[in-house]
Amino acid sequence: MNVTEPDTKTCKQCCLPIPLEAKISTHCQSHQDWRGFFSISNTVLALLTALVSVLSIAIPNLYGLMHRPKSDMAAPMISMEGTTVRVLVNNRGDAAGVFVRADVRSEYLAGATKVRLRDDQRAVIGPGTNLLMFDIIPLLTQDESYRNSVEMIELVLQDKGAPPTDIIFQFGDSDGIPMITRLSLDANKLFELMRANSDRCSAVKVADFYNGCIGPGAALDSASYLETLKDGSIEQESKSDQTHPQAETASPLP
């Protein structure tokens, strides 16, 4: 009995008969070799497309529910020119931080010396780079500021250190953790500050506590510190007072 070889085979996808040597089904167009394992029907493709669309909407919402925005402020860069201080803060997080306060700790300047932020709206430190501008307002008159500038330039010429003076800046992260940084003022910076403050107060018509030009505002410790200077520096101060009549009327340091 002769057995005839089948001339058709069953499609692996649609199960319909197709030619024995066919590599692609004549019914569903699916591959019959190894490529058939990677074939995707139109129904599956539509489902995958719908799934991707749903995930593209759901994932950001899920991330928003699970993620807690947080600020991440790097150590600021601080520069000073005269009575102006510039603080560059880089917030690398995705939430806002805040500037809290600035204080002066000094054996030379009065505790009432103010470090005033020019624009209060800049106190909110948003993500990215933020530039904060401050004004240093010592409680000193024009004459006192000029006299103190002479004292500071003497320290510079004698290569002596100035009384410790720091400006403390405090910032707060979104999680409440404080970040504190400081700007230390040497004799050169104190000279620039005193000279610039003298020029500033010379333009003030009515001195008050807000503009700080009422004085006297030197710290008590500064007088005892300056008494340690050599006799030569005191004589030089006397000559400077004769050269600049304004210094003769300056109130003595308390």
Salt bridges, closest charged atoms under 4 A:
ASP33 OD2 - ARG35 NH2 3.01
ASP72 OD1 - ARG92 NH2 3.44
GLU81 OE1 - ARG86 NH1 3.64
ASP94 OD2 - HIS67 NE2 2.66
ASP103 OD2 - ARG101 NE 2.92
ASP135 OD1 - ARG118 NH2 2.92
GLU151 OE2 - ARG147 NE 3.65
ASP166 OD2 - ARG182 NH1 3.10
ASP175 OD2 - LYS70 NZ 3.60
GLU192 OE1 - LYS189 NZ 3.82
GLU237 OE2 - ARG147 NE 3.60
